[in-house]
Amino acid sequence: MISERTEILKSFDGTDILFRVFSPHKRERRTRPAGLILAAHDFGEHSGRYAELAEELCGNNLALASFDLRGHGKSGPRRGDAENFQAMVADIIFMMNHSRSFLGLDSSGTTFFGVMGLGFGALLATYASSILGSSCPPLFLASPLFSSKQKIPTWKKIVAVSLPRIAPIAQLPRNFIADTVVPTPSVTPDTPADPLNLPSLTSRMEEIILQATEDFRVRNALTQTESPITVLCGSLDSTIDVDRVQALFPTLGSKESILHLIEGGEHDLFQKSSKTRAQVIEHVLHWVKSQGASQ
C-alpha cells in the first residue's frame, strides 16, 4: 500500500500549482523513505500519470513527488495556458526547492533526492539544470524532447509566432502544433480519454513549445548543465528524434552523464503495458543507488 497526498502550492509568482506525493505507507515501512524523486510529466498530461510507477518505487522504500505543470491538470493560471517559457522553467526550480524540504530531506547526503522528467517535462528539467549549475540534483531524463521527430510546417510556425502578439489566450486545437511535438495519449478500451489531459491550448502556449524546442536553445542549455544526467531513449520512439538526442548528448556539461538506448522502447517508457517497462524500472533504481552513493 502507498499513501497519496495532494495540496495546492503558490509558485514563485503566486500561481496555483498542484503538488502530489506518493510515499510508502507508514504501516509497511520501518524507517522513513530512503529518498524522494520529483517527477515532471510530459506535455498535455498531469501528475496523476505516475501513480503506477509510484507503487513500484514505494515498494523500494522511495517516495515519488510530482506536480501539474503550469497550465496542466489542476494548476493555474488556466488550462492550456502559461505566460511564458521562463515561468514554466521557474516552476521546476520552485518545486525542486519545495521538495528538498519535504519528508525532512537534508543536505547531509544521507537521503537521496533526484529529479525525473518525461518528454517535455525532461526538457524543462534540463533548462532548470542549466540555471542551477552544480546545485542541481541528479537528473533522470526519459525520452527528453531535445528534438522532435516530426517537423512543424513553416506556415504553422509563422502563425504560432504571430498570433500571441494579437490574441495571447486564443484557444487553438491541440493538433495545430502540440500533437506534432507530443502526440495526444492514445484512447483504448483499457485506457479511456483522461479529462485532465489537454484538448486545446492557448496561442502563447503554442509559442512556448516552439521556443523550448529550438535547437540553439536546447544545445545552449545542455552545455551549461553541471549535475550528472542519465538519459533513456527508446529505439522505437516516434515522437523525439533519437538520433539527434544521441548527437547532442556529448555536449552535456557533466561528463558523468550516461545515455541508454532501450531496444524496442517507445516514447512513454513508463507505460505499464510497455514490454520494456521492467528494464526501465531497473535503470531508475540503479540511478538512485549510484547517484545516492555519490551525493
C-alpha positions as CSV (number, residue, x, y, z in Angstrom):
1,M,0.0,0.0,0.0
2,I,1.0,3.6,-0.6
3,S,-0.1,6.9,0.8
4,E,-1.0,9.7,-1.6
5,R,-1.3,13.4,-0.6
6,T,-2.1,16.4,-2.7
7,E,-2.0,20.1,-2.0
8,I,-2.1,23.4,-3.8
9,L,1.1,25.4,-3.6
10,K,1.7,29.0,-4.6
11,S,4.6,29.1,-7.1
12,F,7.2,31.9,-7.3
13,D,4.6,34.3,-8.8
14,G,1.6,33.2,-6.8
15,T,0.2,30.8,-9.4
16,D,-1.6,27.8,-8.0
17,I,0.4,24.6,-8.6
18,L,-1.0,21.2,-7.7
19,F,1.6,19.1,-5.8
20,R,1.3,15.4,-5.3
21,V,3.3,12.9,-3.2
22,F,3.2,9.2,-3.1
23,S,5.0,7.6,-0.2
24,P,5.3,4.1,1.3
25,H,2.5,3.5,3.8
26,K,3.8,4.1,7.4
27,R,2.5,0.7,8.5
28,E,4.6,-1.1,5.8
29,R,7.9,0.5,6.4
30,R,10.3,0.5,9.4
31,T,12.2,3.7,8.6
32,R,11.4,6.8,6.7
33,P,11.8,6.7,2.8
34,A,15.4,6.3,1.6
35,G,14.8,9.1,-0.9
36,L,12.5,11.3,-2.9
37,I,12.2,11.6,-6.6
38,L,10.5,14.7,-8.1
39,A,8.8,13.9,-11.5
40,A,7.9,16.3,-14.3
41,H,5.3,14.9,-16.6
42,D,5.1,15.1,-20.4
43,F,3.2,17.9,-22.2
44,G,-0.6,17.8,-22.1
45,E,-0.7,15.3,-19.2
46,H,-0.8,15.7,-15.4
47,S,0.9,14.4,-12.2
48,G,-1.6,11.6,-11.7
49,R,0.0,9.6,-14.5
50,Y,2.8,8.5,-12.1
51,A,0.5,6.5,-9.7
52,E,1.5,3.1,-11.2
53,L,5.2,4.0,-11.2
54,A,4.9,5.2,-7.6
55,E,3.7,1.8,-6.5
56,E,6.9,0.2,-7.7
57,L,9.2,2.9,-6.3
58,C,7.4,2.9,-2.9
59,G,7.9,-0.8,-2.9
60,N,11.6,0.0,-2.9
61,N,11.2,2.5,0.0
62,L,11.3,5.5,-2.2
63,A,8.8,8.4,-2.3
64,L,7.7,10.0,-5.5
65,A,6.5,13.6,-5.8
66,S,5.1,15.2,-8.9
67,F,3.1,18.3,-9.8
68,D,0.9,19.5,-12.6
69,L,2.9,21.7,-14.9
70,R,1.7,25.3,-15.3
71,G,-1.5,25.2,-17.5
72,H,-1.9,21.5,-17.0
73,G,-4.2,19.4,-14.8
74,K,-5.3,21.4,-11.9
75,S,-2.6,24.0,-11.9
76,G,-3.1,27.7,-12.9
77,P,-3.2,30.1,-14.5
78,R,-5.8,28.4,-16.8
79,R,-5.9,25.1,-18.6
80,G,-3.6,25.0,-21.6
81,D,-2.0,28.4,-20.8
82,A,1.3,29.7,-19.4
83,E,2.5,33.3,-19.5
84,N,5.9,32.4,-21.0
85,F,8.5,29.7,-21.2
86,Q,10.6,31.2,-18.4
87,A,7.7,30.8,-16.0
88,M,7.4,27.0,-16.7
89,V,11.2,26.6,-16.0
90,A,11.0,28.7,-12.9
91,D,8.2,26.4,-11.6
92,I,10.6,23.4,-11.9
93,I,13.1,25.2,-9.8
94,F,10.5,26.2,-7.3
95,M,9.2,22.6,-7.0
96,M,12.8,21.3,-6.5
97,N,13.3,23.7,-3.6
98,H,10.0,22.8,-2.1
99,S,10.7,19.1,-2.4
100,R,14.1,19.3,-0.7
101,S,12.4,20.2,2.5
102,F,9.7,17.6,2.1
103,L,10.0,14.5,4.3
104,G,12.8,16.2,6.1
105,L,15.3,15.9,3.3
106,D,18.6,17.5,4.2
107,S,21.9,18.3,2.5
108,S,24.0,15.8,4.5
109,G,23.9,13.2,1.7
110,T,22.0,10.6,3.8
111,T,18.8,10.9,1.9
112,F,18.6,10.7,-1.9
113,F,16.9,13.4,-3.9
114,G,16.7,13.4,-7.7
115,V,14.6,14.8,-10.5
116,M,12.9,12.7,-13.2
117,G,11.3,14.0,-16.4
118,L,9.5,12.5,-19.3
119,G,9.4,14.2,-22.8
120,F,8.6,17.9,-22.4
121,G,9.0,17.6,-18.6
122,A,12.5,16.3,-19.2
123,L,13.3,19.2,-21.4
124,L,12.1,21.7,-18.8
125,A,14.2,19.9,-16.1
126,T,17.2,20.3,-18.4
127,Y,16.7,24.1,-18.7
128,A,16.3,24.3,-14.9
129,S,19.6,22.4,-14.5
130,S,21.4,24.8,-16.8
131,I,20.4,27.6,-14.5
132,L,21.1,25.9,-11.2
133,G,24.6,24.6,-12.2
134,S,26.3,22.4,-9.6
135,S,23.4,22.9,-7.0
136,C,21.0,21.0,-9.3
137,P,20.2,17.4,-8.1
138,P,20.9,14.5,-10.4
139,L,18.5,14.1,-13.3
140,F,16.9,11.1,-14.9
141,L,15.5,12.1,-18.3
142,A,13.2,9.7,-20.1
143,S,12.6,10.4,-23.8
144,P,13.8,14.0,-23.5
145,L,12.3,16.4,-26.1
146,F,15.6,17.8,-27.3
147,S,14.3,17.5,-30.8
148,S,11.0,16.5,-32.4
149,K,10.9,13.7,-34.9
150,Q,8.1,15.3,-36.8
151,K,8.8,18.7,-38.4
152,I,6.4,21.6,-38.0
153,P,5.3,23.2,-41.3
154,T,6.7,26.7,-41.8
155,W,3.3,28.3,-42.1
156,K,2.2,26.9,-38.8
157,K,5.4,28.3,-37.2
158,I,4.6,31.7,-38.6
159,V,1.1,31.6,-37.2
160,A,2.3,30.3,-33.8
161,V,4.8,33.2,-33.5
162,S,2.5,36.0,-34.8
163,L,-0.9,35.1,-33.1
164,P,0.3,35.5,-29.5
165,R,1.1,39.2,-30.2
166,I,-2.6,39.7,-31.2
167,A,-4.5,37.2,-29.1
168,P,-2.3,35.5,-26.5
169,I,-5.0,33.5,-24.8
170,A,-6.9,32.5,-28.0
171,Q,-7.5,28.7,-27.8
172,L,-6.1,26.5,-30.6
173,P,-6.8,22.8,-31.1
174,R,-4.0,20.6,-29.7
175,N,-3.3,19.2,-33.2
176,F,-2.3,22.6,-34.5
177,I,1.3,22.2,-33.2
178,A,1.3,20.3,-29.9
179,D,0.5,16.9,-31.5
180,T,3.4,17.3,-33.9
181,V,5.7,17.6,-30.9
182,V,4.0,15.3,-28.3
183,P,1.1,13.2,-29.6
184,T,-2.2,13.0,-27.7
185,P,-2.2,9.9,-25.4
186,S,-3.9,7.0,-27.2
187,V,-7.5,6.2,-26.2
188,T,-8.4,2.5,-26.0
189,P,-11.0,0.4,-24.1
190,D,-8.3,-0.2,-21.4
191,T,-7.1,3.5,-21.3
192,P,-10.1,5.8,-22.0
193,A,-9.7,9.5,-22.5
194,D,-8.4,11.3,-19.4
195,P,-10.4,14.5,-18.8
196,L,-7.3,16.1,-17.2
197,N,-5.3,15.8,-20.4
198,L,-5.2,19.0,-22.6
199,P,-7.5,19.0,-25.6
200,S,-6.5,22.5,-26.6
201,L,-4.1,25.3,-25.6
202,T,-3.6,29.0,-25.9
203,S,-1.6,30.6,-28.7
204,R,1.2,31.7,-26.3
205,M,1.5,28.1,-25.0
206,E,2.0,27.0,-28.7
207,E,4.8,29.6,-28.9
208,I,6.3,28.2,-25.7
209,I,6.6,24.8,-27.4
210,L,8.4,26.4,-30.3
211,Q,10.8,28.3,-28.1
212,A,11.6,25.4,-25.8
213,T,12.4,23.0,-28.7
214,E,14.6,25.4,-30.7
215,D,17.9,23.7,-31.4
216,F,20.2,26.5,-30.4
217,R,18.3,26.9,-27.0
218,V,18.5,23.2,-26.3
219,R,22.2,23.0,-27.2
220,N,23.0,26.0,-25.0
221,A,21.1,24.6,-22.1
222,L,22.9,21.2,-22.4
223,T,26.3,22.8,-22.4
224,Q,25.6,24.6,-19.2
225,T,24.4,21.7,-17.2
226,E,26.8,20.5,-14.4
227,S,24.8,17.9,-12.5
228,P,25.1,14.2,-13.6
229,I,22.3,13.3,-16.1
230,T,21.0,9.8,-17.0
231,V,19.2,9.8,-20.4
232,L,17.0,6.9,-21.6
233,C,15.6,6.7,-25.1
234,G,13.5,4.1,-26.8
235,S,14.7,2.8,-30.2
236,L,11.0,2.9,-31.4
237,D,10.2,6.4,-30.2
238,S,8.1,8.0,-32.9
239,T,7.9,11.4,-31.0
240,I,11.5,12.5,-30.4
241,D,14.4,12.4,-32.8
242,V,16.5,9.8,-31.0
243,D,19.4,10.3,-33.4
244,R,19.5,14.0,-32.6
245,V,19.4,13.2,-28.9
246,Q,22.4,10.9,-29.3
247,A,24.2,13.6,-31.3
248,L,23.6,16.2,-28.6
249,F,24.5,14.0,-25.7
250,P,28.2,14.7,-25.8
251,T,27.5,18.4,-25.4
252,L,26.3,17.9,-21.8
253,G,28.3,19.8,-19.3
254,S,28.6,16.9,-16.9
255,K,31.0,14.2,-18.1
256,E,29.5,11.8,-15.6
257,S,26.3,11.6,-17.6
258,I,25.1,8.4,-19.2
259,L,22.9,7.6,-22.1
260,H,21.0,4.3,-22.5
261,L,19.1,3.2,-25.7
262,I,16.2,0.9,-24.8
263,E,15.7,-1.5,-27.7
264,G,12.1,-1.8,-28.5
265,G,11.2,1.1,-26.2
266,E,8.6,3.7,-27.3
267,H,8.1,7.3,-26.2
268,D,6.3,6.6,-22.9
269,L,8.9,4.4,-21.3
270,F,6.9,4.3,-18.0
271,Q,3.7,3.0,-19.6
272,K,2.5,-0.1,-17.7
273,S,1.8,-2.1,-20.9
274,S,5.3,-1.5,-22.3
275,K,7.4,-4.6,-22.9
276,T,10.5,-2.7,-21.8
277,R,9.0,-1.3,-18.5
278,A,10.8,-3.7,-16.2
279,Q,14.1,-2.7,-17.8
280,V,13.3,1.0,-17.4
281,I,12.5,0.5,-13.7
282,E,15.8,-1.3,-13.2
283,H,17.5,1.8,-14.7
284,V,15.7,4.1,-12.4
285,L,16.6,2.0,-9.3
286,H,20.2,1.8,-10.4
287,W,20.3,5.6,-10.9
288,V,19.0,6.1,-7.4
289,K,21.6,3.7,-6.0
290,S,24.5,5.1,-7.9
291,Q,23.7,8.8,-7.5
292,G,22.7,8.4,-3.9
293,A,26.1,7.0,-3.1
294,S,27.8,10.0,-4.8
295,Q,25.7,12.7,-3.1
